[in-house]
C-alpha cells in the first residue's frame, strides 16, 4: 500500500508540535456541532477544520482539543476537561447567557470553587478557581451527579461489613457466651447488617470517598488505641474485646461528625491515616534507639508506639487542615518511605552494624526518602498541594501511535 505523500508531510509538521502540546481527543457523532459549542460558548479558538475527515482542532491554552467523528458514548461521571480560571463570576455569566445548566462546587467556607456543566454530547466539563486540587474537584463532581452513587458508599459498606464480622464475634464472647452456635450466628448476621448500615448511611449522607475514609480512619485508630492500651494494662481479654468493639463504633461516629458538611478529599483522609501509621513506626524506632543495646520491655515499646501514633494523627490532621493533598502524591510519599526504610535495613546487612544503628539507619533513610518525595512531588505538575497544576486523562500523539498521558490545561 502506498503511503500518501501528504500524510508524510503532515506528520513532519505535526509530530514536532505534538511533542510540545498535549492533546485531548473527543469523539462525537456530530463533531461540527460539538466544535461550535466549544468555540461559541466557551471561547476556544478553532485552529484547524479538516472537511475531508471532519476532524476539528481547537486551542486550549498551549494544548489542543481534537474533536473527531465517532460513535456516541454514554454520559460519563468522569471529568473530561478542566479549565482553570481567575474569573468564576464571568464563567458563570457565560454559562447562564448560553442557557447551560451547571452545578456549583462550594467549599466548607461557602466559597464557590468550581462550576460543572456538560457539553452537547454529555461530557462533564468544569471551570475551576486557582488553588483547587483535582481530587477535591472529582469528589464534588461525583456528589453533584444524581445518577452516580456517592463515591464513598461502597468503601464504607465494605469497611463496616468487615468490622461487623469482628463485632459479631467480640460482643457475645466478651459478654460470656461460650456457645459456638450463638457466636457463629451472630457473626453471620452482624457482617451483612453492618455492611448494609454503612451503605445506607453513606448513601443518605452522600459521602465522598474522602469523608468515608475519614470515618474509617477514626474507627481504626480508636480500635488500635483501645487494644494497645488494654495490652499495656494487662486487661482481661474479654474486656479488651468488648471495649475495642465499642471504641471502633464510637470512633466511626466521631469521624462521621467531623466529616459532616465538611469538604474532605481522599488525600486529606489518607494523610491522617498515614501519619498515624508512620507515627507508630517511628515510636518503635525511637524506643529501640533510646534503649541502645539493652533489653526492651514489650510494654515500653507498645506505649511509645501508641503515644507517637496519636501524635501522628494530630500532626496529620493539622497538615490536612492547612491544605489539600492529592491521593497520588500521598501514595508516592508512602512508597518512598517504605522503599527508603527497606534500603536502610539493607545497609544494616551490608555494613553489619550493631546496637542502636540497626534502627537508626532505616529510620533516617525512611525519613529522608519521604522528605525527598514530599519535595519532589511538590515540584511535579498535577501532584502538588492546592495550587498545583490540574491534570486530566488525555491522549497524546506520539511516533508510532497514541499513548495515554496527563493533560495540562489552562484557560486562554
N, C-alpha and C positions, 0 to 999 in steps of 0.2 A: 504494500500500500504506500503510495506516495504521500509524503508529509508536506502539506501546503506551505509554500514559502511565506505567505502572510502570517501564518501561525508562528513560524520561526522568528520572524522579525518582531512580532508582538511579544514573544517570550523574551527576546533580548532586551526589549524596552521595559516590560513589566516585572520580570524577576528581580532586577536590582532594586526597584521601588518597593516590591513586596518584602524585601529584606529589611526595609525601614518602617513599613506600615503594617499594622495589624488589621486583619480583615474578618469581619463578621458576615457570614453567609446566611441569608434567609431565603427560603423557597416559598413561592406563592403561586396559586392558580391564576392570580391577576396581578402580575408584577408591576404593571404601569399604574394601576390604582393604588397599590401599596406605596410605590415610589412617590406618587403625587402627595400622599398623606405625609410622608417624611419631609418632603420639600415644602409644601404649603403650610402644614400645621406645625411642624417642628423646626422649620427653617434650615434644614440640612441642604447643602449645595449639591446639585447633580453634576458629577464630573464626567460621566460618560453614559450614553444610551445606545446600545448596540441593537438596532432594529431587527437584524437577522436572527440573533439569538435571544432577543427580548431581555437581555441582561442589562441591569442598570446599576451604576456605581455612584454612591453618594459619599461626601466627605463628612467625617465625624472628627473634627479637630484635625490631627495629623493622621488619623486612621480612616479606614474605609468600611462602608456598609454596602454589601453587594446583594442585590435582590435578583433572583433568577427564577425561571419558571419551574414549577414542581407541583406535586400533589398537595392538597390542603391537609394540614396536620391538625389534630385536636388541640384545643387550647391547653397550654401547659402552665402549671403554677410557678415554674422556674423563671427567674428574672433574666430576660434575654438581652436587654440593653439598658445601661445606666448612664445618665447624663448629669454629671456634677454641674452645679450652677450656683452662683452667688446671689441670684435673684429668684427666690422661690415664689415671691409675690407675682413677679412678672410672668413666671412659668405658669402659675395658676390662672392668671388672666388670659394667657394664650390658650390654655385648655378650655376655659369657660367660653371664650369667644368662638372657639371651634365646635362648641356643643359636645365636648367629650366628658364622659363621666370619669371621675377619679376618686381615689381614696387618699386620705392624709395619714402619714405616719407621725405620731406625736410622742415625744419623749416624756420622762417622768415629770419634767418641769412644765409640761404643757406646750412646749415649743414644737412647731412643725419642722420635721427633719427631712421629709421626703414626700413626693406625690407619686402615686401609682395610677397607671391607666393602661389601656390596651389599644393596639393598632387594629385596623380593619380585619386582620387575619387572626386576632386573638392573642398575639404575642404580648407578654407582660413587659411594660417599659416603666421607666421611672426618672424623675428629676430628684436629685439629692443635694442637700446642703453640704458644704465642705466640713470635714471632721466627722464623717459618719462612716463606720466600717461596714463592709459588705455583710458580715454575719448578722449585724443588727438589722440591716435592711431586709435580709432574707427572712428573718423571723417575722418582721412586720408584714412582708408581702404575703406570707402564708396565713397570718392571722386575718388579714383583710380580705381573703378569698373564701367566701362561704362554702364553695364547692369542694374545698380541700380540708381534710381533717387537720385539726391543730397538730403541729409537728411534735409536741411533747406527749401526745396521747399514748402511742404505742410504748414509748420508752418508760413512762411512769407505770403503765399497766404491767410490763414485764418485771420491773423492779418490785412493785407491790406484790405480784404473784409469787416471786421467789422468796421474799421475806414473809409472805403469808404462810408458805410451807413451813418455814422455820418457826413461825409463831404458833402454828398448829401443833408442832411437837413440844415447844417450850412451855406453853401455858398448862396443858393437862399434866405434864410431867412435873413441873415445878409446884403445882398445886396438890401433888401427892398421888396422882393416878399412876398405877403400875400395870394397868391393863393394856396389852399391845393393841387390842381391837379398838379401844377408845382413842388411843394416841394415833393409830393409823387412820381411823375415820376422821379425826379432827384435822390431820394433815391433808387428807384428800379434799376436805371441804374448805379449809381455810385458804389454800392456794388459789383456787379459782375465784372464790369470793373476794379476796383481796385484790386480785388482778382486775376483776370487774369493777370494784370500787375505785381503783386507781384510774381505770379507763374512763369511767363515768365522770369522775371529778375533773380529770384533765379536759374532757370534752365540755363540761359545763362551764369551767373557768377559762376555757380557750387558752390553755397553757402553751407557751412556746417551748421549744426544746431547752432553751436556757433556763426557764423557770422550772421545768421538770427536773433538770439536772441539779438545780439548787436544792430542791426538796429532797432528792436522793442523797446529795452530799450531806445535808443536815442530819438525815436519818442514819446514814452510815457512820458519821462522826460520833453521834450520840451512842450508837451501838459499840463502837471501838472504845470510847472512853469508859462506858459502864463495865464492859467486860474486863478492860485493863485494870481499872481501879479495884474491881472485885477480886482480881487475881492478886493484886498487891496487898489487899487487906485479908487475904486467905478466907474469903467469904464462902459460905456453903454453895455448892454447885447449883442447887435448885434455886437458891435466892438470886444468884447471878443470872440464871436463865430467865427468871421472872422479870427482874428489874431491867435487864438488857432488852427484853421484848417490849416492855412498856416505854423504855427510853427511845427505842427505834421509832415507835409510833409518835411519841412526843416530839422527837427531833424533826420528823416529817411534817408535823403540824406547825412547828416553829418555822420551818422552811417555807411552808405554804403561806404563812402570814407575812414573812419577809418578802416573798415574791409577788404577793398580791398587788396588782395595779402598779407594778414596777417593771421597767424595761430591763430585762436581764438576758444577755446573749449567752450562747453556749460557751463562748470563750471565757466570759467572766465567771460562770459557774464552774467551769473546768479549772480555772486558775485557783479558786478556793480549794478544790479537791486536791489538786497537785501540790499546793502549798502545804496542806495537811500531811500528805504522804512524805514529801521531802523533809518536812519538819521532824517527823518521827525518825526518819533515816539518819538525819544529822544529830538527833538526840542520842541515838545509838553510838554514832561515831564519836561524838564529844565525850560521852561517858567512858568509852573504851580508851580514848586518848588520856583522859584525866586519871584513870586508874593505872596507866602505864602497863607494866608487865605483871602487876599484881592480879589477884583473883577478883573477879567482878561478880557481885551478887545479882541474881536474876531480877530481884525486885528493884534494885537500884537502876538497872538498865531500863526496865519497863517503865519506871517512874519518870526517868529522863525522856523517854520516847513520848509518854502521854503529855508531859508538860510542853515539850517542844512542838508536838503536833498541834496543840492548842494555840501556841504562838504562831505557828504557820497559818492556821485558819484566820487568825486576827490579821496577820500581815497580808495574806491573800485577799481578805475582804476589803482592806484599805486600798490595796492596789487596784482591785476591780472597781471600787467606787471612784477612784481617781480617773480612770479611763478604760475604754473598751479594749479588748484584745481579740484578735481573730483566732478561731479554733485551730486553724492550720499552724499559726505561729506558736501557740501554746504546745501543740504536739511536737513540733520541731525542737522546742526548748527542752521538753521532757526527754525526747530521744537523745539529744546531745548530752544531757545529764547522765542518762543510763550508759551511753557509749563511753563517756569520759570516766565514769566510775569503773566500768569493766576494764578500760585501759589502765587505770590505776592499780587494780588488782593484778593485771598482767605485769606491770612494772615491779610489784612486790615479788613476783615469782622470778623475774629476770634478775633483779638486784639482790634477791634473797635477804630482804630487810627483816629486822626483828622489832619486837616491842611495839611502842606506840606508832612507829612509822608505818606499820602494817595497815593501820586505819587512816593515818594522816594523809598518805599519798592518794588513795582512792577518794578521800573527802575533798582534797584540793583539786584533783583532776576533774571530778564531777562538778564541783562548784565553778571551776574555771571554764569548763565546756558550756555550762548553762549561761554564764556571763557572756561568753563569746557569741553563743547562739542568740541571746537577747539583743545584743548589739547588732549582729549581722542581719537578723530578720527585721530589725527596725529600719535598716537601710535598704531592705529588699522591697520592691514595689508590690503592693497588694497584700503584704503580710504584716504591716506595722500597726501601731496603736491608732486610735482615732485621729484622723487627719492624713492617713496614708492614701496611696493611690488605689482607687477601686478597680476591681477586675471582674471579668465575666467570661464564661466559656466562649470560645470562638474558634473558627477555622482559619488557619494561616496558610497561604500559598507557599510552597517550597519546591525546590527542584526535585522532580520525581513524583510529585503528587501533593497531597494536602496533609497537614498534621494538626492535631488539637492543641491549642495554646490558651493563654490568658489574654484577654483583650483589654487594653488600657484605653479609656475613653475620656474625652474632655468636650465640654460644650463650646462650639465655635462662637 
